[in-house]
Amino acid sequence: MTIPIEDIKKLREETGAGMMRAKEALESSGGDYDGAIKWLREKGEATAAKKADREARAGLIESYTHSGRIGVLVEVNCETDFVARTEDFKVFAKDIAMHVAAANPEYLDASAVPDDVIEREKAIYRNEVEGKPAEIIEKIVSGKLAKYYEQFCLVNQPFVKDPDLTVAKLTSNLVAKLGENIVIRRFVRLELGVN
């Protein structure tokens, strides 16, 4: 099947996929444009997991201020300066800084939550369901802890611009699109008058 070069260019511009990858996607979908996008997303999700182990030391520090009352700095890393200069990467970093300003996470991810905080939360949850069978209690505690992470850990939070996506999922979508490992390394949020 011969794929028109215009279709390949259009798919490449819309998805950020390479020329050969866009052609392969259109061929695999029988020339169906929407099918090609779906194919690229599916393939990208699989490669995103493989890229997670690659070292990300390039990137940028992005800032965001809201009404002069809230200020955020966020460090987002990727593997190369080339990707760090792309518009998609810059927009992502800005979106993460804006998300931190709006959602006010306390921790980057679950591994950053101190053990004493986790134990305190577990004790509270166990007291709430006292009297139930032990296996039920542990399932409830586990579920409530997951909700805690969703509320207080940046990567587990629903993304403020699209609550159907978590910040982690938004990141893996960008990894799939740009073809490099991307890591939100750290963030700082300052709010006027709040310690």
For each residue, the residues with C-beta under 8 A, 3 or more apart:
1: 27 30 31
2:
3: 7 8 23 26 27 31
4: 7 8
5: 8 9
6: 9 10
7: 3 4 10 11 26 31 33
8: 3 4 5 11 12 19 22 23 26
9: 5 6 12 13 22
10: 6 7 13 14 33
11: 7 8 14 15 17 22 25 26 33 36 37 40
12: 8 9 15 16 17 18 19 22
13: 9 10
14: 10 11 37
15: 11 12 22 37 40 177
16: 12 86 88 177 178
17: 11 12 21 22 25 40 177
18: 12 21 22 179
19: 8 12 22 23
20: 23 24
21: 17 18 24 25 40 43
22: 8 9 11 12 15 17 18 19 25 26 36 40
23: 3 8 19 20 26 27
24: 20 21 27 28
25: 11 17 21 22 28 29 36 37 39 40 43
26: 3 7 8 11 22 23 29 31 32 33 36
27: 1 3 23 24 30 31
28: 24 25 35 36 39
29: 25 26 32 33 34 35 36 38 39
30: 1 27 35
31: 1 3 7 26 27
32: 26 29 35 36
33: 7 10 11 26 29 36 37
34: 29 37 38
35: 28 29 30 32 38 39
36: 11 22 25 26 28 29 32 33 39 40
37: 11 14 15 25 33 34 40 41
38: 29 34 35 41 42
39: 25 28 29 35 36 42 43
40: 11 15 17 21 22 25 36 37 43 44 176
41: 37 38 44 45 173 176
42: 38 39 45 46
43: 21 25 39 40 46 47 176
44: 40 41 47 48 173 175 176 177
45: 41 42 48 49 172 176
46: 42 43 49 50
47: 43 44 50 51 175 176 179
48: 44 45 51 52 172 173 175 176
49: 45 46 52 172
50: 46 47 53
51: 47 48 54 175 179 180 181
52: 48 49 175 181
53: 50 181
54: 51 79 180 181
55: 79 181
56: 59 77 78 79 180 181 182 183
57: 77 79
58: 77 78 79 80 81 83 84
59: 56 75 76 77 78 84 89 93 183 185
60: 75 76 84 89 90 93
61: 73 74 75 76
62: 73 74 76 90 93 94 96 97
63: 71 72 73 74 97
64: 71 72 74 94 97 98 100 101
65: 68 70 71 72 101
66: 69 70 71 98 101 102
67: 70
68: 65 192
69: 66 191 192
70: 65 66 67 101 189 190 191 192
71: 63 64 65 66 101 189 190
72: 63 64 65 97 98 100 101 187 188 189 190
73: 61 62 63 97 187 188
74: 61 62 63 64 93 96 97 100 184 186 187 188
75: 59 60 61 184 185 186 187
76: 59 60 61 62 89 92 93 96 182 183 184 185
77: 56 57 58 59 182 183 184 185
78: 56 58 59 83 84 89 178 180 181 182 183
79: 54 55 56 57 58 83 180 181
80: 58 83 84 180
81: 58 84 85
82: 85 86
83: 58 78 79 80 86 89 178 179 180 182
84: 58 59 60 78 80 81 89
85: 81 82 89 90
86: 16 82 83 89 90 178
87: 90 91
88: 16 91 92 174 177 178
89: 59 60 76 78 83 84 85 86 92 93 174 178 182
90: 60 62 85 86 87 93 94
91: 87 88 94 95
92: 76 88 89 95 96 170 171 174 182
93: 59 60 62 74 76 89 90 96 97
94: 62 64 90 91 97 98
95: 91 92 98 99 159 161 170
96: 62 74 76 92 93 99 100 154 167 184 187
97: 62 63 64 72 73 74 93 94 100 101 187
98: 64 66 72 94 95 101 102 160
99: 95 96 102 103 154 157 159 160 161 167
100: 64 72 74 96 97 103 104 105 154 187 189
101: 64 65 66 70 71 72 97 98 104 189
102: 66 98 99 160
103: 99 100 154 157 160
104: 100 101 189 191
105: 100 108 152 153 154 157 187 189
106: 152 153
107: 110 112 113 152 153 154
108: 105 112 153 154 155 184 186 187
109: 112 149 153 154 155 156
110: 107 113 149 153 156
111:
112: 107 108 109 153
113: 107 110 117 118 149 152 153
114: 117 118
115: 118 119
116: 119 120
117: 113 114 120 121
118: 113 114 115 121 122 145
119: 115 116 122 123
120: 116 117 123 124
121: 117 118 124 125 144 145 148
122: 118 119 125 126 141 145
123: 119 120 126 127
124: 120 121 127 128
125: 121 122 128 129 140 141 144 145
126: 122 123 129 130 137 141
127: 123 124 130
128: 124 125 140 144
129: 125 126 132 136 137 140 141
130: 126 127 137
131:
132: 129 136 137 140
133: 136 137
134: 137 138
135: 138 139
136: 129 132 133 139 140
137: 126 129 130 132 133 134 140 141
138: 134 135 141 142
139: 135 136 142 143
140: 125 128 129 132 136 137 143 144
141: 122 125 126 129 137 138 144 145
142: 138 139 145 146
143: 139 140 146 147
144: 121 125 128 140 141 147 148
145: 118 121 122 125 141 142 148 149
146: 142 143 149 150
147: 143 144 150 151
148: 121 144 145 151 152
149: 109 110 113 145 146 152 153 156
150: 146 147 153 156 157 158 166
151: 147 148 157
152: 105 106 107 113 148 149
153: 105 106 107 108 109 110 112 113 149 150 156 157
154: 96 99 100 103 105 107 108 109 157 167 184 187
155: 108 109 166 167 168 171 184
156: 109 110 149 150 153 166 167 168
157: 99 103 105 150 151 153 154 166 167
158: 150 163 164 165 166
159: 95 99 162 163 165 166 167 169 170
160: 98 99 102 103 163
161: 95 99
162: 159 165 170
163: 158 159 160
164: 158
165: 158 159 162 169 170 173
166: 150 155 156 157 158 159 169 170
167: 96 99 154 155 156 157 159 170 171 184
168: 155 156 171 172
169: 159 165 166 172 173
170: 92 95 159 162 165 166 167 173 174
171: 92 155 167 168 174 175 182 183 184
172: 45 48 49 168 169 175 176
173: 41 44 48 165 169 170 176 177
174: 88 89 92 170 171 177 178 182
175: 44 47 48 51 52 171 172 178 179 180 181 182
176: 40 41 43 44 45 47 48 172 173 179
177: 15 16 17 44 88 173 174
178: 16 78 83 86 88 89 174 175 182
179: 18 47 51 83 175 176
180: 51 54 56 78 79 80 83 175
181: 51 52 53 54 55 56 78 79 175
182: 56 76 77 78 83 89 92 171 174 175 178
183: 56 59 76 77 78 171
184: 74 75 76 77 96 108 154 155 167 171 187
185: 59 75 76 77
186: 74 75 108
187: 72 73 74 75 96 97 100 105 108 154 184
188: 72 73 74
189: 70 71 72 100 101 104 105
190: 70 71 72
191: 69 70 104 194
192: 68 69 70
193:
194: 191
195:
